[in-house]
Amino acid sequence: SAPCPQWPYCRKRCSYCNFNKYVVPAVDEAAVRACLVRETRTLLRLSQVQSVTSVFFGGGTPSLASPRTIAAVLEAVAGAAHLPASAEVTLEANPSSAGTPRLAGFRAAGVNRLSMGVQSLDDAELRLLGREHTAAEARGAVEAARGLFPGRTSIDLIFGLPGQSQDAWARGLEAALGLCDDHVSLYQLTLERGTALAAQVWGGALPVPPQDLLADMYQTACAMLVAAGFRHYEVSNFARKGALSTHNLSYWRAEQYIGVGPGAHGRFVPRGEGGRSREARVQTLEPDAWMREVQSRGHGTRRRVVLSPLEQLEEVLVLGLRTDEGVTHQRWGHFSPHLSLQAAFGAPGEAEALQQRGWLVLDGGGLRCRREGLALLDSLLPDLLCQLQRR
């Protein structure tokens, strides 16, 4: 199982972001810490998880929390379940809140992997994104992080900015390759309703990136990263020297994860209440309301939905096909003891047609996308889900 504590606060809101985050003048960190610790204990006990494979501090900007808060949450995890020394403990950090002393404090608290929100190494692009840091600060932060977390520093990059050319993206990626460690995550910019950037694009002040250019940017990036020795192990993620993210793999393999903190999402079986079925859970969004709920009843779960067997299989399929290993027979069998992968997708139908087009493979290893299929995954999934629903 994988606890995912969320720190919901940021120093400013980036122009493209619509996450559950709050920019407030002052945070009562001791109170938030106490609530994160309490909710961690409550939900881990509720899940009756024996051992934790990874912990992921997301946000918001968790690097704005103090190392003391991170240490307290990790102590709570270790007190409620077995936290092996080998468990991956990742912290998301922004270059603007990632000085060397602070990062060293996080390492001392138990963090052993860093995910750095670089986004771009071009100052004009960073201004467009509304980021707080400059390209020079990003370089310095990544170098400091690699000194403290060698081989375990990941960088995030965004492509498909309004007005960005294929050449500018390739140059930016080349620069990032000179800086990065052994893990890179690439995200296509999505224009989210209610964000400043979307308003500028939809209002005509900035150009809409054309769809075929976005596809070319993605293919260029995949080719460049693979040529630099990276394994393209998930749609958006690349690793070399075996530095895959354990935590992210646990999502894509549909393992249990426990969301802690305002707006956090989780998927687990609440065995402590006699639950037998996997539930989708969402914690209360607004931090002050969440804190009141944790103080009064130990957790701030706002919504819980028992997932039907079909919904669970749909998740296994949708998430598993994002990875280069795909959906293995063993993992499918764990969620579907009565309907094999072969029975669901081997018969004539959509999956067979996708195999004939060279986009999908079903063999002794399981069901997975070929490289050409991975880029089209979103358009292939509805057909596969239809076929599954008919079984």
C-alpha positions as CSV (number, residue, x, y, z in Angstrom):
1,S,0.0,0.0,0.0
2,A,1.0,3.6,-0.6
3,P,0.0,6.5,1.6
4,C,-0.1,9.9,-0.4
5,P,-0.1,12.9,2.0
6,Q,-1.2,16.2,0.4
7,W,0.1,19.6,1.4
8,P,-2.5,22.0,-0.1
9,Y,-0.7,25.3,0.1
10,C,1.3,27.2,-2.5
11,R,3.0,30.6,-2.5
12,K,1.2,31.6,-5.7
13,R,-1.1,30.1,-8.2
14,C,0.5,29.2,-11.6
15,S,-1.4,30.3,-14.7
16,Y,-2.2,26.8,-15.8
17,C,-3.1,25.1,-12.5
18,N,-6.5,24.1,-11.3
19,F,-5.4,21.7,-8.5
20,N,-6.9,21.9,-5.1
21,K,-4.5,24.4,-3.7
22,Y,-4.6,27.5,-1.4
23,V,-2.5,30.6,-1.3
24,V,-2.9,32.0,2.3
25,P,-0.9,34.6,4.2
26,A,0.0,32.3,7.0
27,V,-0.5,28.6,7.7
28,D,-0.8,27.2,11.2
29,E,1.7,24.4,10.4
30,A,1.5,22.7,13.8
31,A,-2.3,22.3,13.4
32,V,-2.0,21.0,9.8
33,R,0.8,18.6,10.9
34,A,-1.3,17.2,13.8
35,C,-4.2,16.6,11.4
36,L,-2.1,14.9,8.8
37,V,-0.6,12.7,11.5
38,R,-4.0,11.8,12.9
39,E,-5.6,11.1,9.5
40,T,-2.6,9.0,8.4
41,R,-3.1,6.8,11.5
42,T,-6.8,6.6,11.2
43,L,-6.8,5.6,7.5
44,L,-3.9,3.2,7.8
45,R,-5.7,1.4,10.7
46,L,-8.9,1.4,8.7
47,S,-7.1,-0.2,5.7
48,Q,-5.4,-2.8,8.0
49,V,-2.4,-2.6,5.6
50,Q,0.5,-4.6,6.9
51,S,3.3,-3.0,5.0
52,V,3.9,0.2,3.0
53,T,5.8,0.1,-0.3
54,S,6.0,3.9,-0.9
55,V,5.0,7.3,0.5
56,F,4.4,10.2,-1.9
57,F,4.1,13.8,-0.6
58,G,2.1,15.8,-3.2
59,G,0.3,19.1,-3.2
60,G,0.1,22.0,-3.5
61,T,3.8,22.6,-2.8
62,P,4.9,20.1,-0.1
63,S,8.4,21.5,-0.1
64,L,6.8,24.5,1.7
65,A,6.1,22.3,4.6
66,S,8.9,22.0,7.2
67,P,11.0,18.9,7.3
68,R,9.6,18.4,10.8
69,T,6.1,17.9,9.3
70,I,7.4,15.4,6.8
71,A,9.2,13.5,9.6
72,A,6.0,13.5,11.8
73,V,3.9,12.0,9.0
74,L,6.5,9.3,8.3
75,E,6.6,8.5,12.0
76,A,2.8,8.1,11.9
77,V,3.1,5.8,8.9
78,A,5.7,3.7,10.6
79,G,3.6,3.5,13.8
80,A,0.5,2.2,12.0
81,A,2.1,-0.2,9.5
82,H,5.5,-1.6,8.6
83,L,7.6,1.0,6.7
84,P,10.6,-0.9,5.4
85,A,13.9,0.9,5.0
86,S,13.7,0.2,1.3
87,A,10.3,2.0,0.9
88,E,10.4,4.9,-1.6
89,V,9.6,8.2,0.0
90,T,9.1,10.9,-2.6
91,L,8.5,14.7,-2.1
92,E,7.3,17.0,-4.8
93,A,9.4,20.2,-4.7
94,N,9.4,23.6,-6.5
95,P,12.8,25.1,-7.4
96,S,11.8,28.2,-5.6
97,S,11.4,26.4,-2.3
98,A,14.3,23.9,-2.6
99,G,17.5,25.4,-1.3
100,T,20.2,22.9,-0.3
101,P,19.7,23.2,3.5
102,R,16.0,22.7,3.2
103,L,16.5,19.7,0.9
104,A,19.0,18.3,3.4
105,G,16.4,18.7,6.1
106,F,13.9,16.6,4.0
107,R,16.5,13.9,3.5
108,A,17.2,13.8,7.2
109,A,13.4,13.5,7.8
110,G,13.3,10.3,5.6
111,V,12.7,11.5,2.1
112,N,14.8,9.5,-0.4
113,R,13.4,10.6,-3.8
114,L,12.6,14.1,-5.1
115,S,10.2,15.1,-7.9
116,M,11.2,18.6,-9.1
117,G,8.7,20.8,-10.8
118,V,11.1,22.4,-13.4
119,Q,8.4,22.7,-16.2
120,S,10.8,24.6,-18.5
121,L,14.3,25.9,-18.7
122,D,13.3,29.0,-20.7
123,D,12.6,32.2,-18.7
124,A,9.9,33.5,-21.1
125,E,8.1,30.1,-20.9
126,L,8.3,30.1,-17.1
127,R,6.7,33.6,-17.0
128,L,3.9,32.4,-19.3
129,L,3.3,29.5,-16.9
130,G,3.3,31.9,-14.0
131,R,6.1,30.0,-12.2
132,E,8.0,31.6,-9.4
133,H,11.4,30.4,-10.4
134,T,13.8,31.3,-13.2
135,A,15.7,28.8,-15.5
136,A,18.9,29.5,-13.5
137,E,17.1,28.8,-10.2
138,A,15.8,25.5,-11.7
139,R,19.3,24.5,-12.7
140,G,20.6,25.2,-9.3
141,A,17.8,23.4,-7.5
142,V,18.2,20.3,-9.7
143,E,22.0,20.2,-9.1
144,A,21.5,20.6,-5.4
145,A,18.8,17.8,-5.4
146,R,21.1,15.5,-7.4
147,G,23.8,16.0,-4.9
148,L,21.5,14.9,-2.1
149,F,19.4,12.4,-3.9
150,P,21.7,11.0,-6.6
151,G,19.9,8.8,-9.1
152,R,16.6,9.6,-7.4
153,T,15.8,13.1,-8.6
154,S,13.0,13.3,-11.1
155,I,12.2,16.4,-13.2
156,D,8.8,17.4,-14.7
157,L,8.6,19.2,-18.0
158,I,5.6,20.7,-19.8
159,F,5.2,21.0,-23.6
160,G,2.5,22.4,-25.9
161,L,2.6,26.0,-24.6
162,P,0.8,28.6,-26.7
163,G,3.2,29.7,-29.4
164,Q,5.8,27.1,-28.6
165,S,7.5,25.7,-31.7
166,Q,8.7,22.2,-32.3
167,D,12.3,23.6,-32.4
168,A,12.0,25.5,-29.2
169,W,10.7,22.3,-27.5
170,A,13.5,20.2,-28.8
171,R,16.1,22.7,-27.7
172,G,14.5,22.9,-24.2
173,L,14.5,19.1,-24.0
174,E,18.1,19.0,-25.1
175,A,19.0,21.4,-22.3
176,A,16.9,19.3,-19.8
177,L,18.8,16.2,-20.9
178,G,22.1,17.9,-19.9
179,L,20.7,18.6,-16.5
180,C,18.4,15.7,-15.6
181,D,19.1,12.7,-13.4
182,D,17.5,9.3,-14.3
183,H,13.8,10.1,-14.3
184,V,11.8,12.5,-16.4
185,S,8.1,13.1,-16.5
186,L,6.6,14.9,-19.6
187,Y,3.2,16.6,-19.5
188,Q,1.2,18.1,-22.3
189,L,-0.2,21.4,-21.2
190,T,-4.0,21.1,-20.7
191,L,-6.0,24.2,-20.7
192,E,-8.2,23.9,-17.6
193,R,-11.4,25.9,-17.1
194,G,-11.0,28.7,-14.6
195,T,-7.2,29.2,-15.1
196,A,-5.5,32.4,-16.2
197,L,-3.8,30.7,-19.2
198,A,-7.0,29.2,-20.5
199,A,-8.7,32.6,-20.4
200,Q,-5.9,34.1,-22.4
201,V,-6.0,31.4,-25.1
202,W,-9.8,31.2,-25.3
203,G,-10.0,35.0,-25.3
204,G,-7.8,35.0,-28.4
205,A,-4.8,36.7,-26.7
206,L,-2.6,33.6,-27.1
207,P,-2.6,31.0,-30.0
208,V,-4.1,27.5,-29.5
209,P,-1.4,24.9,-30.0
210,P,-2.4,22.7,-33.1
211,Q,-3.2,19.0,-32.4
212,D,-0.7,17.7,-35.0
213,L,2.1,19.8,-33.6
214,L,1.4,18.4,-30.1
215,A,1.6,14.9,-31.4
216,D,4.9,15.7,-33.1
217,M,6.3,17.3,-29.9
218,Y,5.4,14.1,-28.0
219,Q,7.0,11.8,-30.6
220,T,10.1,13.9,-30.8
221,A,10.5,13.9,-27.0
222,C,10.0,10.1,-26.8
223,A,12.6,9.5,-29.5
224,M,15.1,11.9,-27.8
225,L,14.7,10.3,-24.4
226,V,14.9,6.8,-25.7
227,A,18.1,7.7,-27.6
228,A,19.5,9.1,-24.3
229,G,19.1,5.7,-22.7
230,F,15.7,6.2,-21.0
231,R,13.0,3.4,-20.9
232,H,9.6,4.8,-21.9
233,Y,7.8,2.9,-19.1
234,E,4.6,4.8,-19.0
235,V,2.8,7.3,-21.3
236,S,4.4,10.3,-19.6
237,N,7.3,8.8,-17.7
238,F,10.8,7.8,-18.6
239,A,13.5,6.2,-16.5
240,R,17.1,4.9,-17.0
241,K,19.3,2.7,-14.8
242,G,16.1,1.2,-13.4
243,A,15.0,4.4,-11.6
244,L,11.3,3.8,-12.2
245,S,8.9,5.4,-9.7
246,T,7.7,2.7,-7.4
247,H,4.9,4.9,-6.2
248,N,3.6,5.7,-9.7
249,L,3.8,2.0,-10.7
250,S,1.6,1.1,-7.7
251,Y,-1.1,3.4,-9.2
252,W,-0.8,1.9,-12.7
253,R,-0.8,-1.6,-11.3
254,A,-4.0,-0.8,-9.4
255,E,-2.5,-1.5,-6.0
256,Q,-4.0,0.1,-2.9
257,Y,-3.2,3.7,-2.1
258,I,-4.4,5.9,0.8
259,G,-5.0,9.6,0.2
260,V,-4.3,11.8,3.3
261,G,-4.9,15.6,3.5
262,P,-7.3,18.1,1.8
263,G,-8.6,16.9,-1.5
264,A,-6.5,13.7,-1.5
265,H,-7.8,10.6,-3.5
266,G,-7.4,7.0,-2.4
267,R,-8.3,3.5,-3.4
268,F,-8.4,0.8,-0.7
269,V,-10.4,-1.8,1.1
270,P,-11.6,-0.5,4.5
271,R,-11.0,-3.9,6.3
272,G,-11.0,-2.3,9.7
273,E,-14.8,-1.6,9.3
274,G,-15.4,-5.1,7.9
275,G,-15.2,-3.8,4.3
276,R,-14.6,-6.4,1.6
277,S,-14.7,-4.2,-1.5
278,R,-12.3,-1.6,-2.9
279,E,-13.5,1.9,-2.4
280,A,-12.7,5.2,-4.2
281,R,-12.3,7.9,-1.5
282,V,-11.9,11.7,-1.7
283,Q,-11.0,13.8,1.3
284,T,-12.7,17.2,2.0
285,L,-11.2,19.8,-0.3
286,E,-11.1,23.0,1.8
287,P,-8.2,22.8,4.4
288,D,-10.0,24.4,7.3
289,A,-13.1,22.3,6.9
290,W,-10.9,19.2,6.5
291,M,-9.0,20.0,9.7
292,R,-12.3,20.4,11.6
293,E,-13.4,17.0,10.4
294,V,-10.1,15.3,11.3
295,Q,-10.2,16.9,14.8
296,S,-13.8,15.7,15.4
297,R,-13.7,12.2,13.8
298,G,-10.1,11.3,13.0
299,H,-10.4,11.7,9.2
300,G,-11.9,14.0,6.6
301,T,-13.3,11.6,4.1
302,R,-15.9,13.5,2.2
303,R,-16.9,10.9,-0.4
304,R,-16.6,7.1,-0.6
305,V,-17.9,5.0,-3.4
306,V,-17.7,1.2,-3.4
307,L,-16.3,0.2,-6.8
308,S,-18.2,-2.5,-8.7
309,P,-16.2,-5.5,-10.1
310,L,-16.7,-3.9,-13.6
311,E,-15.4,-0.5,-12.4
312,Q,-12.4,-2.1,-10.9
313,L,-11.6,-4.0,-14.1
314,E,-12.0,-0.8,-16.1
315,E,-9.4,0.9,-13.8
316,V,-7.0,-2.0,-14.2
317,L,-7.3,-1.7,-18.0
318,V,-7.2,2.1,-18.3
319,L,-4.2,2.4,-15.9
320,G,-2.3,-0.7,-16.9
321,L,-2.3,0.1,-20.6
322,R,-0.5,3.3,-19.9
323,T,2.6,1.3,-19.0
324,D,5.0,-0.7,-21.2
325,E,4.3,-3.9,-19.3
326,G,0.6,-3.4,-19.9
327,V,-2.0,-5.5,-18.0
328,T,-0.4,-8.9,-17.0
329,H,-2.5,-12.0,-16.8
330,Q,-1.7,-12.3,-13.1
331,R,-2.9,-8.8,-12.2
332,W,-6.0,-9.2,-14.3
333,G,-6.7,-12.5,-12.6
334,H,-6.4,-10.9,-9.2
335,F,-9.3,-8.5,-10.0
336,S,-11.1,-10.9,-12.3
337,P,-11.0,-14.6,-11.2
338,H,-13.8,-15.7,-13.5
339,L,-13.1,-13.9,-16.7
340,S,-9.6,-14.2,-18.1
341,L,-7.9,-11.5,-20.3
342,Q,-8.0,-14.0,-23.1
343,A,-11.8,-14.5,-22.7
344,A,-12.4,-10.8,-22.4
345,F,-10.2,-9.6,-25.3
346,G,-9.1,-12.7,-27.3
347,A,-12.4,-13.3,-29.1
348,P,-13.3,-11.5,-32.3
349,G,-14.1,-7.8,-31.6
350,E,-12.5,-4.4,-30.9
351,A,-9.3,-5.7,-29.3
352,E,-8.6,-8.1,-32.2
353,A,-9.1,-5.2,-34.7
354,L,-6.6,-3.1,-32.8
355,Q,-4.1,-6.0,-32.8
356,Q,-4.5,-6.3,-36.5
357,R,-3.7,-2.6,-36.9
358,G,-0.5,-3.1,-34.9
359,W,-1.6,-1.0,-31.9
360,L,-2.2,-3.7,-29.3
361,V,-0.7,-7.0,-28.3
362,L,-2.4,-9.9,-26.4
363,D,0.1,-12.7,-25.7
364,G,1.6,-14.8,-22.9
365,G,2.6,-11.7,-21.1
366,G,-0.8,-10.0,-21.1
367,L,-2.4,-7.1,-22.9
368,R,-0.4,-4.1,-23.8
369,C,0.0,-1.2,-26.3
370,R,2.6,-1.2,-29.0
371,R,4.6,2.0,-29.2
372,E,2.3,3.4,-31.9
373,G,-0.8,2.5,-29.8
374,L,0.5,4.3,-26.7
375,A,0.3,7.7,-28.4
376,L,-3.3,6.9,-29.4
377,L,-4.3,5.3,-26.1
378,D,-7.1,7.8,-25.3
379,S,-8.8,7.0,-28.6
380,L,-8.4,3.2,-28.2
381,L,-9.8,2.9,-24.7
382,P,-13.5,3.5,-25.4
383,D,-13.5,0.5,-27.8
384,L,-11.9,-1.8,-25.3
385,L,-14.2,-0.6,-22.5
386,C,-17.2,-1.4,-24.8
387,Q,-15.9,-4.9,-25.4
388,L,-15.3,-5.5,-21.7
389,Q,-18.8,-4.2,-20.8
390,R,-20.4,-6.8,-23.2
391,R,-18.6,-9.7,-21.5
